Amino acid sequence: MKNLYKLFLTILGIGLYHIAFSQCAPKPVVNNDTLCFGDSTILPVTNLPGIYNWHNQIGGNIIYTGDTLHFNGTSTDTFYVQNVDTGGFGPNVYYIRSQVSEPWGQQGNVNSMNDIFGPGNWNMDFFETVNLNNILNPSTCLIFMDGSDNGACAFGTFLTNNLTQLEAWVNAGGRLILNSAPNQCSNINFGFGGTTLNYNNGQGNVTGYQPAHPIFNSPYTTGINFTGSSFSHSHITGTGLDTLITGTNNSYVVLATKTWGGGLVMFGGMTTPNFHNPQPNANNLRSNIIDFMKLCGFSCVSDFDTVVVVVNPLPNVTYTQNPDTVCLQAPSLLLNGASPNGGIYSGNGTLIGGNNYYFAANLAGLGMHNITYTYTDANGCVNSATASIYVYDCVGINEFLLENIKVYPNPVSEVVNIDFGKTLESASLQIIAADGKIVLNKIIQNTNTEKINTSNYHSGIYLIKVSYNTEEYKFRIIKN
């Protein structure tokens, strides 16, 4: 695999310079995949050495096993993946603002810096006093500048005096965030090939232009729609911009990035998150932006690729076997009542004859047997349904179906009623579970009805057997 190397050498003035090489992971290539509802799969990925990170856009269920992503598909979803490899800038991080105050007197930027890097693990400096010669070098992995509110004039002056150095540092592989929601002065020249912060057309409602982008998904899932009294006080114009957030109907660019040589610069016109809704998504968005732009800890994060996982629904499969009771001595029973056609019956006692499936009671044996009908649709998605057949010994029994017997309700949740259609002087009543266990065994006398409380029964299929004189009646109930 071809390795990409970046030379971090920026001429900032007379003195000694350090040269560092970074072997950055290449952009991964992810192939689209198609799943069935409930499947798990390994998404095919190429060009992906070392460590990498998966994130999802909508919220599908992701299971990590080492460096492999398994997707438990429940709906169509979009994922993105990034490479992380050794080398790169780091570990110093700088947040630079005006000495006047925090933008809008709020701690939103500070809170997000603490969130991503931890308190005490980053540096604060000021437009009025910072010495760029001390920080524009390979030991710095991110510079975040916010010249909003009453710091806009100082920010504009600072950029006018230092754009050449900043552009050279980013060109060598640096990561830079330039953001301003001005409350003073006028437009600001953001440089980098003619990018301008325009102090007009601030946006209240904004939306994500690339929903799968990491700033909306990692490390927090934020959604892409935000409102506020003023989400921005300005908008961005320029060429070669990769738009991330726009105003309503994509009217004005509020946040964008631009590749500059070996590095990346982000331009924003955003106010602080306290003006934005919903929360905590707005605060988390600021943290995500910082996390995406950092290239720290001597690591190199590649560009990201997306994969759309299409999840097809499972086929609707039903199966009601009729008849569902059979004598042990009876000939093979044709299996039927399943839909759609073209599936496969399986289970104890099933046989294939031509294009049909049969149930052989003498092979299955006495008791309850579950038969499964499995169907595969044109998408390769598989679903199944199960019915049961009860096998009993008919030797010595004068068995017939009593048309007058009524059992209701069926299925049953609590009490099932049995109307025998005539008075039984003395009869035996049994209820048998699917595993053959007798759960009720009683004698009934001089009655034409019987009520059975099934509230303590487990859900499933039960056989009710009534023995009267030389006759035996069997019928099934389903307990919910």
FIKOL-644766 format. One record per residue: x, y, z of N, C-alpha, C in turn. Coordinates in steps of 0.02 Angstrom, whole numbers, plus 50000, padded with zeros to 5 digits. Layout:
BEGIN
X	Y	Z	X	Y	Z	X	Y	Z
...
This chain:
BEGIN
50042	49941	50000	50000	50000	50000	50044	50062	50000
50028	50109	49959	50068	50170	49954	50056	50214	50015
50111	50236	50046	50106	50279	50105	50109	50352	50084
50072	50394	50120	50073	50466	50107	50115	50499	50161
50161	50541	50141	50203	50576	50189	50194	50651	50182
50195	50686	50238	50189	50758	50238	50252	50787	50271
50279	50839	50241	50337	50872	50269	50314	50934	50306
50324	50935	50372	50303	50991	50413	50361	51039	50422
50369	51085	50376	50423	51134	50380	50395	51202	50361
50391	51247	50409	50364	51313	50396	50416	51365	50413
50432	51408	50366	50482	51460	50378	50448	51519	50410
50462	51530	50475	50430	51582	50513	50477	51639	50529
50539	51632	50511	50589	51684	50527	50657	51651	50536
50704	51689	50556	50772	51664	50565	50774	51620	50627
50809	51563	50623	50816	51520	50682	50821	51447	50662
50819	51404	50713	50824	51332	50703	50755	51302	50695
50746	51258	50645	50682	51228	50631	50686	51153	50637
50632	51123	50660	50628	51050	50667	50585	51022	50611
50607	50968	50581	50571	50936	50526	50542	50871	50552
50478	50860	50540	50445	50798	50561	50406	50769	50503
50407	50703	50497	50369	50670	50445	50308	50636	50477
50253	50636	50440	50193	50602	50464	50170	50553	50411
50162	50490	50431	50134	50440	50386	50060	50436	50400
50020	50469	50358	49948	50475	50371	49910	50417	50339
49860	50394	50374	49819	50340	50347	49780	50366	50286
49776	50326	50233	49739	50348	50174	49664	50348	50187
49629	50382	50144	49556	50383	50149	49529	50312	50139
49485	50289	50183	49457	50221	50174	49408	50220	50116
49397	50161	50090	49348	50151	50038	49297	50100	50063
49235	50121	50069	49183	50077	50097	49133	50061	50042
49117	49997	50036	49070	49975	49984	48999	49971	50013
48951	49990	49972	48881	49986	49995	48863	49913	50010
48816	49905	50055	48796	49838	50075	48720	49836	50082
48692	49777	50071	48620	49768	50077	48607	49712	50128
48564	49726	50176	48550	49678	50229	48475	49664	50231
48458	49614	50271	48388	49600	50287	48376	49621	50359
48315	49638	50375	48297	49661	50442	48324	49613	50495
48362	49640	50544	48387	49599	50598	48453	49565	50585
48481	49572	50524	48544	49540	50508	48603	49572	50545
48656	49536	50552	48721	49563	50572	48770	49548	50517
48814	49595	50503	48861	49585	50448	48925	49622	50462
48977	49605	50426	49039	49643	50427	49040	49685	50363
49039	49751	50370	49038	49793	50311	49106	49789	50276
49105	49779	50210	49169	49772	50174	49205	49839	50169
49268	49839	50190	49308	49900	50189	49376	49883	50158
49400	49927	50115	49467	49919	50087	49507	49983	50100
49572	49979	50088	49616	50037	50098	49614	50061	50170
49613	50014	50217	49600	50031	50286	49650	49997	50333
49712	50022	50338	49760	49992	50383	49752	50018	50454
49781	49982	50501	49787	50007	50569	49720	50015	50604
49714	50069	50642	49655	50082	50683	49607	50125	50643
49542	50114	50653	49494	50158	50620	49431	50164	50663
49393	50216	50649	49334	50232	50688	49271	50229	50645
49219	50198	50672	49154	50196	50639	49106	50242	50677
49061	50274	50640	49008	50313	50671	48946	50306	50627
48887	50313	50657	48827	50309	50617	48789	50375	50618
48750	50387	50565	48716	50450	50557	48649	50450	50593
48609	50398	50585	48540	50400	50609	48533	50368	50678
48571	50318	50692	48565	50288	50758	48555	50213	50757
48579	50179	50704	48574	50107	50703	48618	50076	50757
48608	50013	50769	48644	49979	50823	48712	49955	50797
48766	49981	50827	48834	49964	50806	48866	49921	50860
48897	49867	50840	48933	49823	50886	49006	49819	50862
49053	49836	50906	49123	49835	50889	49154	49768	50910
49193	49738	50867	49234	49680	50885	49303	49694	50858
49348	49717	50902	49414	49737	50878	49407	49795	50830
49435	49788	50771	49431	49840	50720	49376	49826	50670
49330	49782	50686	49277	49763	50639	49210	49789	50663
49171	49816	50616	49104	49841	50632	49053	49789	50612
49011	49770	50659	48954	49727	50645	48891	49770	50649
48849	49768	50598	48789	49809	50598	48728	49766	50607
48691	49778	50661	48629	49742	50673	48573	49783	50642
48556	49767	50580	48513	49810	50540	48442	49812	50565
48417	49872	50576	48346	49881	50592	48313	49932	50546
48352	49971	50510	48324	50019	50462	48381	50041	50417
48363	50070	50360	48415	50096	50316	48453	50151	50352
48519	50149	50350	48559	50196	50388	48622	50213	50349
48653	50269	50367	48715	50291	50336	48770	50293	50389
48828	50264	50372	48884	50262	50418	48944	50296	50385
48991	50319	50426	49053	50343	50398	49110	50314	50438
49168	50311	50406	49227	50280	50437	49287	50325	50425
49331	50328	50475	49393	50366	50469	49452	50322	50489
49509	50332	50455	49571	50300	50475	49606	50341	50529
49639	50307	50574	49683	50340	50622	49749	50302	50620
49804	50337	50608	49868	50304	50602	49920	50344	50641
49980	50317	50649	50032	50351	50686	50061	50408	50646
50094	50454	50680	50123	50513	50648	50078	50573	50657
50098	50631	50632	50055	50690	50633	50079	50742	50683
50036	50792	50693	50051	50848	50737	50034	50831	50810
50058	50871	50855	50037	50864	50924	50093	50876	50972
50079	50882	51037	50011	50874	51065	49980	50940	51088
50010	50998	51070	49987	51062	51098	49925	51088	51062
49880	51117	51101	49817	51145	51075	49810	51216	51101
49786	51261	51057	49778	51331	51077	49708	51356	51061
49680	51392	51109	49618	51430	51099	49636	51504	51107
49624	51543	51053	49646	51613	51052	49585	51657	51042
49578	51709	51085	49523	51757	51081	49550	51826	51100
49505	51874	51103	49524	51942	51124	49530	51945	51200
49574	51990	51223	49580	52002	51295	49518	52034	51324
49476	52063	51282	49417	52100	51307	49373	52054	51349
49356	51996	51322	49314	51948	51359	49305	51886	51317
49277	51835	51349	49254	51777	51310	49199	51801	51263
49193	51771	51203	49140	51791	51157	49072	51790	51192
49039	51848	51190	48972	51857	51219	48972	51842	51294
49030	51844	51325	49034	51833	51397	49015	51763	51418
49019	51716	51372	48998	51647	51385	49057	51599	51385
49048	51542	51417	49102	51493	51424	49094	51434	51376
49052	51442	51324	49039	51385	51279	49101	51357	51247
49146	51400	51222	49207	51376	51191	49252	51341	51242
49258	51371	51300	49300	51342	51353	49273	51273	51373
49207	51269	51381	49177	51205	51401	49191	51151	51349
49187	51169	51285	49199	51119	51233	49272	51099	51230
49317	51147	51240	49389	51129	51242	49403	51082	51300
49373	51095	51358	49381	51050	51415	49350	50982	51400
49294	50982	51365	49260	50920	51349	49304	50875	51306
49337	50903	51256	49376	50863	51209	49446	50848	51235
49479	50897	51265	49549	50887	51285	49559	50878	51359
49509	50898	51399	49516	50894	51471	49545	50959	51499
49520	50981	51557	49546	51043	51587	49621	51038	51599
49656	51092	51583	49728	51094	51593	49769	51064	51537
49736	51035	51487	49772	51003	51432	49773	51045	51368
49755	51108	51373	49758	51153	51316	49777	51223	51341
49794	51266	51293	49820	51332	51310	49774	51387	51285
49767	51441	51325	49730	51500	51303	49779	51557	51290
49767	51593	51235	49808	51652	51221	49762	51705	51190
49791	51764	51173	49750	51821	51153	49777	51853	51090
49731	51880	51049	49752	51912	50987	49802	51969	51000
49792	52003	51056	49832	52062	51070	49904	52045	51092
49916	51983	51116	49981	51968	51147	50015	51905	51121
49980	51862	51084	50008	51798	51065	50069	51806	51021
50119	51763	51031	50178	51760	50989	50173	51697	50946
50152	51705	50883	50141	51647	50840	50205	51608	50827
50263	51639	50833	50325	51603	50822	50333	51545	50872
50299	51551	50928	50305	51499	50980	50256	51441	50969
50205	51451	50927	50154	51398	50921	50145	51371	50851
50167	51408	50799	50159	51383	50731	50215	51335	50714
50210	51274	50739	50260	51223	50728	50226	51155	50735
50262	51101	50719	50231	51034	50720	50208	51011	50789
50229	51046	50843	50206	51025	50909	50135	51048	50923
50107	51090	50880	50038	51115	50888	49992	51077	50841
49940	51046	50869	49896	51006	50828	49830	51040	50812
49813	51094	50848	49751	51130	50832	49756	51200	50860
49734	51249	50820	49725	51318	50843	49653	51338	50829
49618	51358	50881	49548	51380	50876	49546	51454	50893
49527	51495	50844	49522	51567	50854	49449	51588	50849
49425	51624	50900	49357	51650	50898	49359	51725	50912
49341	51764	50861	49341	51836	50867	49270	51864	50865
49226	51836	50904	49156	51857	50904	49145	51917	50950
49085	51946	50944	49062	51998	50989	49110	52057	50988
49131	52081	51046	49175	52139	51049	49248	52123	51037
49262	52062	51016	49330	52044	50997	49341	52045	50922
49289	52066	50884	49294	52061	50811	49346	52108	50782
49352	52169	50808	49401	52216	50781	49472	52191	50792
49485	52167	50854	49551	52140	50869	49567	52079	50826
49516	52038	50813	49525	51979	50771	49543	51999	50700
49506	52047	50671	49521	52069	50603	49591	52097	50596
49612	52137	50645	49680	52165	50643	49732	52110	50648
49719	52062	50693	49766	52007	50703	49775	51968	50638
49720	51952	50604	49725	51914	50542	49760	51953	50487
49747	52017	50483	49780	52058	50433	49856	52055	50441
49879	52053	50503	49951	52053	50516	49983	51984	50512
49942	51930	50515	49972	51864	50524	49948	51811	50475
49908	51830	50424	49880	51780	50379	49935	51740	50343
49988	51773	50323	50040	51738	50286	50069	51681	50327
50083	51694	50391	50110	51641	50434	50059	51585	50445
49996	51604	50456	49944	51553	50468	49934	51509	50407
49934	51540	50348	49925	51501	50287	49983	51452	50276
50044	51474	50292	50101	51430	50284	50098	51371	50333
50076	51384	50394	50071	51331	50444	50018	51279	50424
49960	51302	50401	49909	51256	50379	49932	51218	50317
49966	51252	50271	49991	51219	50211	50037	51161	50228
50073	51168	50284	50120	51115	50305	50084	51059	50343
50018	51064	50351	49981	51010	50383	49943	51030	50445
49943	51094	50463	49910	51116	50524	49834	51116	50518
49801	51120	50576	49728	51124	50579	49709	51189	50614
49666	51229	50582	49650	51296	50606	49575	51308	50601
49545	51335	50655	49475	51356	50655	49474	51432	50662
49440	51465	50615	49430	51538	50617	49355	51550	50622
49333	51578	50677	49261	51590	50687	49250	51660	50715
49197	51693	50690	49180	51759	50717	49106	51773	50704
49072	51793	50757	49004	51822	50751	49011	51894	50775
49029	51940	50729	49048	52008	50750	48991	52046	50782
49010	52091	50826	48963	52140	50854	48994	52210	50848
49045	52215	50803	49079	52279	50792	49120	52273	50728
49146	52329	50705	49187	52333	50644	49148	52306	50584
49182	52277	50534	49149	52258	50472	49174	52190	50450
49171	52177	50384	49192	52112	50358	49265	52097	50377
49280	52031	50382	49348	52010	50401	49376	51968	50344
49437	51983	50324	49472	51944	50274	49500	51881	50307
49470	51824	50292	49494	51760	50319	49551	51731	50278
49567	51760	50221	49624	51737	50181	49611	51669	50150
49665	51629	50143	49662	51562	50115	49626	51562	50047
49651	51605	50003	49625	51606	49935	49562	51647	49927
49554	51699	49967	49497	51745	49956	49435	51728	49995
49441	51697	50053	49383	51683	50095	49367	51744	50138
49302	51761	50142	49281	51821	50178	49226	51804	50228
49232	51834	50288	49178	51833	50336	49138	51897	50326
49075	51889	50305	49032	51946	50289	48988	51962	50349
48996	52023	50375	48959	52044	50434	48889	52067	50414
48848	52019	50392	48778	52031	50375	48743	51964	50365
48678	51967	50357	48637	51907	50344	48650	51851	50395
48650	51870	50459	48654	51819	50511	48593	51773	50509
48602	51711	50529	48550	51661	50523	48525	51639	50591
48458	51635	50598	48428	51609	50659	48420	51534	50657
48395	51508	50601	48385	51436	50592	48434	51410	50541
48468	51355	50557	48518	51327	50512	48508	51252	50507
48541	51223	50457	48536	51150	50448	48603	51123	50424
48616	51060	50439	48677	51028	50417	48673	51012	50342
48725	51030	50306	48727	51021	50234	48749	50950	50216
48787	50918	50261	48811	50850	50252	48793	50809	50314
48734	50780	50317	48712	50747	50379	48758	50692	50404
48796	50660	50359	48840	50605	50381	48907	50630	50406
48919	50695	50403	48984	50721	50422	48998	50711	50496
49061	50699	50515	49076	50687	50586	49054	50741	50634
49050	50804	50613	49032	50856	50662	48961	50847	50689
48920	50808	50655	48852	50794	50679	48847	50726	50713
48902	50690	50716	48897	50620	50738	48949	50597	50788
49004	50634	50796	49057	50607	50838	49093	50663	50876
49104	50655	50941	49084	50597	50982	49012	50598	51003
48974	50650	50985	48904	50654	51003	48860	50654	50940
48801	50625	50946	48751	50630	50893	48709	50691	50907
48710	50740	50862	48679	50805	50877	48617	50820	50836
48605	50783	50781	48554	50805	50734	48583	50860	50690
48544	50883	50642	48571	50932	50594	48532	50997	50593
48478	51003	50631	48437	51063	50629	48442	51101	50695
48458	51166	50690	48467	51207	50749	48430	51274	50740
48406	51300	50795	48373	51365	50794	48407	51409	50847
48390	51472	50846	48418	51517	50897	48399	51588	50883
48408	51631	50934	48395	51702	50922	48442	51727	50868
48503	51701	50868	48550	51713	50813	48601	51656	50815
48594	51608	50771	48644	51556	50767	48709	51585	50740
48702	51634	50695	48761	51667	50668	48748	51742	50661
48802	51781	50660	48798	51853	50647	48827	51869	50579
48848	51818	50542	48884	51830	50480	48880	51767	50437
48908	51771	50377	48911	51713	50334	48977	51713	50295
48993	51654	50267	49057	51643	50235	49049	51641	50159
49095	51674	50124	49098	51668	50051	49170	51653	50031
49177	51620	49974	49243	51603	49949	49239	51546	49900
49296	51525	49875	49299	51470	49827	49329	51408	49860
49311	51349	49834	49339	51287	49859	49316	51267	49927
49258	51294	49949	49233	51279	50016	49195	51214	50017
49204	51176	50070	49164	51116	50084	49112	51135	50136
49051	51149	50114	48999	51177	50157	48975	51125	50207
48968	51145	50271	48945	51101	50324	48879	51123	50354
48870	51188	50365	48808	51214	50394	48786	51275	50353
48722	51278	50338	48695	51335	50301	48633	51361	50336
48612	51421	50315	48549	51448	50338	48491	51412	50305
48431	51432	50322	48371	51401	50295	48373	51400	50218
48354	51343	50190	48353	51334	50117	48422	51344	50085
48475	51327	50123	48543	51332	50098	48560	51402	50075
48532	51452	50108	48538	51521	50085	48607	51550	50096
48636	51541	50155	48702	51569	50170	48744	51517	50206
48808	51517	50190	48855	51469	50221	48875	51496	50290
48864	51456	50342	48880	51475	50410	48943	51440	50434
48956	51380	50409	49016	51342	50428	49040	51302	50368
49106	51304	50356	49135	51268	50299	49208	51253	50314
49236	51205	50278	49307	51191	50281	49338	51200	50212
49404	51204	50213	49441	51209	50150	49509	51175	50158
49524	51131	50113	49590	51100	50113	49641	51151	50087
49696	51157	50125	49747	51206	50106	49815	51171	50110
49841	51151	50053	49902	51112	50053	49892	51047	50089
49934	51034	50139	49928	50972	50178	49884	50978	50238
49853	51036	50249	49813	51047	50309	49741	51063	50295
49706	51085	50346	49634	51099	50341	49618	51160	50383
49578	51205	50354	49555	51264	50391	49479	51264	50391
49449	51284	50447	49377	51288	50454	49358	51361	50464
49305	51384	50428	49281	51452	50434	49210	51451	50462
49197	51494	50512	49130	51496	50541	49109	51567	50558
49043	51577	50559	49014	51641	50580	48967	51631	50638
48980	51580	50680	48933	51559	50732	48939	51600	50795
48883	51613	50827	48883	51639	50895	48898	51581	50943
48899	51595	51007	48913	51542	51057	48852	51498	51066
48862	51436	51089	48807	51387	51090	48749	51405	51136
48759	51451	51183	48703	51469	51228	48646	51502	51190
48659	51528	51129	48607	51558	51089	48570	51507	51046
48592	51444	51048	48568	51394	51000	48523	51343	51035
48478	51315	50996	48435	51260	51018	48433	51207	50963
48419	51142	50981	48405	51118	51049	48468	51106	51089
48460	51104	51154	48514	51085	51199	48500	51015	51227
48551	50975	51241	48623	50992	51240	48655	50984	51172
48615	50971	51119	48644	50958	51053	48688	51016	51029
48667	51078	51044	48705	51136	51019	48774	51139	51052
48776	51127	51118	48842	51124	51152	48884	51067	51124
48852	51010	51113	48888	50952	51087	48914	50964	51016
48877	51003	50977	48901	51019	50909	48967	51056	50912
48974	51104	50958	49037	51140	50965	49094	51092	50983
49079	51045	51028	49130	50995	51046	49148	50951	50986
49097	50931	50948	49110	50889	50888	49154	50925	50838
49142	50990	50828	49181	51030	50781	49255	51029	50801
49267	51041	50865	49336	51041	50889	49367	50972	50882
49328	50920	50899	49354	50852	50894	49372	50834	50822
49330	50855	50775	49343	50839	50705	49406	50873	50680
49418	50935	50702	49474	50973	50675	49540	50955	50708
49539	50925	50766	49603	50911	50800	49642	50857	50763
49707	50862	50766	49752	50812	50738	49808	50803	50789
49788	50773	50845	49830	50778	50905	49855	50710	50928
49898	50713	50979	49924	50652	51008	49967	50612	50961
49999	50647	50913	50040	50614	50863	50000	50561	50826
49940	50580	50807	49899	50536	50766	49877	50574	50705
49858	50538	50654	49836	50569	50592	49770	50539	50572
49718	50579	50567	49651	50555	50550	49638	50570	50477
49618	50520	50440	49607	50528	50369	49541	50562	50355
49529	50576	50292	49463	50596	50269	49415	50537	50282
49350	50550	50279	49303	50497	50294	49266	50475	50231
49243	50414	50232	49202	50387	50178	49137	50363	50209
49084	50362	50169	49019	50341	50195	48996	50277	50161
48954	50241	50195	48922	50182	50167	48848	50184	50184
48806	50172	50135	48734	50169	50147	48715	50096	50154
48690	50078	50212	48667	50010	50224	48592	50007	50212
48572	49972	50161	48501	49966	50144	48474	49903	50177
48423	49912	50217	48393	49856	50254	48325	49840	50224
48320	49781	50193	48256	49760	50164	48212	49728	50217
48146	49737	50212	48101	49706	50261	48099	49631	50251
48085	49595	50305	48076	49523	50300	48009	49507	50267
48005	49452	50231	47940	49433	50202	47890	49416	50257
47827	49429	50242	47773	49413	50290	47753	49340	50280
47769	49299	50329	47758	49227	50324	47706	49206	50376
47656	49168	50355	47605	49141	50400	47598	49066	50390
47577	49032	50442	47568	48959	50437	47515	48937	50487
47459	48911	50462	47407	48882	50504	47392	48812	50477
47411	48762	50514	47404	48693	50491	47333	48668	50504
47302	48637	50453	47235	48610	50460	47230	48545	50419
47216	48488	50452	47204	48479	50524	47269	48482	50563
47263	48492	50630	47322	48497	50672	47325	48443	50725
47281	48394	50721	47285	48334	50763	47280	48273	50718
47316	48221	50736	47318	48162	50692	47332	48100	50735
47303	48044	50714	47315	47981	50748	47385	47955	50731
47414	47920	50778	47479	47890	50766	47476	47840	50708
47417	47807	50700	47410	47756	50648	47388	47785	50581
47377	47851	50577	47350	47882	50517	47403	47885	50462
47382	47887	50398	47430	47896	50344	47461	47966	50347
47513	47976	50308	47549	48040	50308	47501	48098	50293
47511	48153	50330	47467	48211	50325	47499	48264	50280
47460	48289	50232	47485	48342	50188	47493	48406	50228
47552	48436	50226	47564	48499	50260	47541	48556	50215
47500	48600	50243	47472	48654	50203	47459	48714	50248
47428	48765	50220	47408	48824	50259	47462	48875	50268
47519	48870	50232	47573	48918	50239	47573	48966	50179
47597	49027	50192	47600	49079	50141	47661	49123	50154
47694	49147	50100	47684	49137	50028	47705	49066	50007
47683	49046	49948	47702	48981	49922	47776	48980	49904
47803	48919	49902	47872	48911	49881	47922	48903	49937
47897	48896	49999	47942	48888	50056	47956	48815	50071
47988	48803	50128	48009	48736	50148	47982	48721	50218
47952	48662	50225	47930	48638	50290	47985	48597	50322
47993	48604	50387	48044	48564	50422	48020	48550	50492
48047	48497	50521	48027	48478	50588	48024	48402	50594
48013	48379	50653	48011	48307	50667	47954	48275	50628
47969	48224	50588	47917	48187	50552	47901	48214	50483
47936	48267	50459	47920	48294	50393	47954	48253	50339
47917	48246	50283	47941	48209	50225	47928	48250	50162
47967	48238	50110	47957	48270	50045	47931	48218	49996
47876	48236	49961	47849	48192	49910	47832	48233	49849
47874	48230	49797	47863	48272	49738	47872	48345	49756
47821	48385	49743	47823	48457	49760	47790	48472	49827
47770	48420	49863	47733	48429	49925	47773	48406	49985
47753	48430	50043	47782	48409	50107	47728	48374	50147
47748	48322	50184	47701	48282	50223	47727	48274	50294
47680	48258	50339	47698	48243	50408	47680	48171	50422
47730	48131	50442	47720	48060	50457	47716	48052	50533
47655	48040	50557	47645	48035	50630	47684	47977	50660
47688	47921	50623	47723	47863	50650	47797	47875	50658
47825	47921	50617	47895	47939	50624	47906	47991	50680
47858	48036	50687	47864	48089	50737	47853	48061	50807
47805	48016	50815	47790	47989	50881	47735	48028	50916
47714	48003	50974	47660	48034	51011	47681	48102	51039
47630	48146	51047	47642	48211	51078	47638	48268	51029
47659	48327	51052	47656	48388	51013	47720	48397	50973
47714	48416	50909	47772	48426	50866	47766	48493	50831
47819	48532	50834	47820	48597	50800	47847	48589	50729
47810	48616	50682	47830	48615	50612	47843	48687	50590
47901	48699	50560	47920	48767	50539	47917	48773	50464
47887	48828	50442	47885	48844	50370	47931	48904	50358
47981	48895	50315	48031	48946	50302	48027	48968	50229
48026	49035	50220	48020	49063	50152	48075	49114	50141
48106	49112	50081	48158	49159	50061	48132	49200	50002
48134	49268	50009	48107	49310	49955	48161	49327	49904
48143	49369	49855	48188	49385	49800	48249	49424	49823
48245	49458	49881	48303	49495	49908	48349	49451	49949
48331	49387	49955	48371	49342	49997	48355	49347	50070
48301	49383	50087	48280	49390	50157	48236	49331	50177
48248	49305	50236	48217	49243	50258	48174	49256	50320
48114	49227	50320	48072	49229	50379	48036	49162	50385
48008	49149	50443	47976	49084	50454	47917	49091	50501
47875	49041	50500	47818	49036	50547	47812	48963	50569
47784	48954	50628	47781	48887	50657	47709	48869	50676
47690	48808	50661	47627	48779	50684	47642	48713	50717
47594	48687	50756	47606	48624	50791	47554	48572	50772
47576	48510	50774	47532	48453	50760	47536	48406	50820
47477	48385	50844	47476	48340	50901	47460	48269	50877
47502	48222	50899	47493	48152	50880	47470	48113	50942
47416	48075	50934	47391	48035	50990	47374	47965	50965
47368	47919	51012	47356	47848	50996	47281	47836	50991
47258	47815	50933	47186	47806	50922	47163	47735	50934
47206	47688	50951	47187	47618	50960	47137	47612	51017
47080	47579	51004	47030	47566	51055	46987	47626	51072
46992	47681	51035	46953	47741	51050	46904	47753	50993
46842	47763	51012	46792	47782	50963	46793	47858	50959
46834	47884	50915	46845	47956	50913	46805	47989	50858
46776	48043	50874	46742	48082	50823	46742	48155	50845
46729	48198	50799	46726	48269	50815	46656	48287	50835
46647	48315	50894	46582	48337	50916	46569	48407	50887
46525	48411	50839	46511	48475	50808	46479	48524	50857
46448	48496	50910	46413	48540	50957	46459	48569	51010
46520	48543	51017	46565	48569	51068	46590	48638	51046
46589	48684	51094	46614	48752	51080	46665	48770	51134
46722	48796	51112	46775	48818	51158	46788	48892	51144
46783	48933	51195	46792	49005	51184	46813	49039	51250
46849	49095	51247	46882	49121	51187	46943	49079	51170
46964	49080	51109	47023	49044	51088	47056	49082	51031
47113	49114	51043	47158	49110	51101	47126	49138	51165
47155	49118	51222	47128	49136	51287	47183	49170	51329
47162	49218	51370	47209	49251	51415	47199	49228	51487
47135	49218	51506	47121	49197	51575	47075	49137	51576
47009	49147	51572	46961	49092	51579	46938	49068	51511
46943	49002	51499	46918	48972	51439	46853	48934	51456
46803	48941	51414	46738	48909	51425	46730	48850	51377
46705	48794	51404	46692	48735	51363	46617	48720	51368
46584	48721	51311	46513	48702	51307	46509	48635	51271
46491	48581	51309	46493	48514	51281	46435	48499	51234
46384	48540	51235	46326	48529	51191	46277	48478	51219
46296	48444	51274	46251	48398	51308	46277	48387	51378
46236	48360	51421	46256	48348	51490	46298	48284	51494
46355	48290	51526	46399	48232	51537	46391	48210	51610
46368	48147	51619	46358	48122	51687	46423	48116	51725
46473	48088	51693	46539	48081	51725	46591	48075	51669
46640	48120	51671	46691	48122	51618	46758	48143	51649
46810	48125	51614	46878	48145	51634	46901	48203	51590
46929	48255	51622	46953	48314	51585	47028	48323	51599
47067	48325	51546	47139	48337	51553	47160	48395	51508
47209	48434	51532	47241	48485	51491	47315	48467	51488
47341	48462	51427	47409	48438	51417	47449	48492	51382
47507	48509	51410	47551	48560	51380	47587	48532	51320
47621	48576	51283	47655	48555	51221	47710	48505	51235
47739	48506	51295	47793	48459	51311	47766	48392	51338
47699	48383	51337	47669	48321	51360	47650	48320	51433
47667	48373	51470	47652	48375	51541	47577	48389	51552
47546	48349	51596	47476	48359	51613	47471	48414	51665
47440	48470	51647	47435	48527	51693	47368	48528	51729
47318	48489	51705	47254	48485	51739	47226	48415	51727
47201	48384	51782	47171	48317	51777	47114	48315	51828
47052	48315	51803	46995	48318	51849	46936	48277	51821
46890	48261	51865	46828	48227	51847	46772	48278	51848
46733	48279	51795	46675	48324	51792	46612	48281	51793
46560	48304	51826	46499	48265	51834	46438	48308	51824
46390	48279	51788	46324	48309	51779	46328	48383	51759
46363	48396	51706	46369	48465	51683	46374	48466	51607
46352	48520	51579	46360	48529	51507	46408	48586	51491
46437	48617	51543	46486	48671	51532	46543	48664	51583
46599	48694	51567	46656	48694	51613	46696	48758	51601
46717	48790	51656	46760	48849	51652	46828	48831	51680
46881	48849	51643	46949	48833	51664	46989	48898	51667
47018	48911	51724	47059	48971	51733	47131	48955	51711
47153	48988	51658	47221	48975	51631	47270	49032	51646
47252	49076	51692	47294	49136	51704	47364	49118	51728
47372	49059	51760	47438	49039	51784	47475	48995	51734
47445	48983	51675	47478	48942	51625	47528	48984	51586
47582	48952	51564	47629	48986	51520	47598	48993	51450
47620	49044	51414	47595	49053	51345	47615	48993	51303
47570	48973	51258	47585	48917	51214	47522	48880	51193
47531	48821	51166	47476	48780	51141	47463	48723	51190
47399	48713	51206	47379	48660	51252	47326	48616	51219
47327	48553	51236	47277	48505	51212	47228	48491	51269
47163	48501	51254	47110	48482	51302	47082	48414	51281
47084	48366	51327	47059	48299	51312	47003	48281	51360
46945	48264	51332	46887	48244	51371	46871	48171	51356
46872	48128	51407	46855	48057	51400	46786	48046	51430
46741	48020	51388	46672	48011	51411	46647	47944	51384
46631	47898	51431	46613	47830	51412	46671	47801	51370
46656	47780	51309	46709	47752	51266	46733	47803	51215
46712	47865	51223	46729	47916	51175	46783	47962	51203
46822	47990	51158	46874	48037	51178	46873	48097	51131
46870	48156	51160	46868	48217	51120	46932	48256	51133
46963	48282	51079	47024	48321	51086	47017	48386	51046
47040	48439	51076	47042	48503	51040	47095	48546	51072
47120	48594	51034	47177	48635	51056	47154	48705	51074
47190	48734	51121	47182	48805	51137	47251	48838	51136
47250	48902	51124	47312	48942	51125	47308	48990	51184
47357	48985	51228	47360	49030	51286	47406	49089	51270
47378	49150	51274	47419	49210	51261	47464	49224	51320
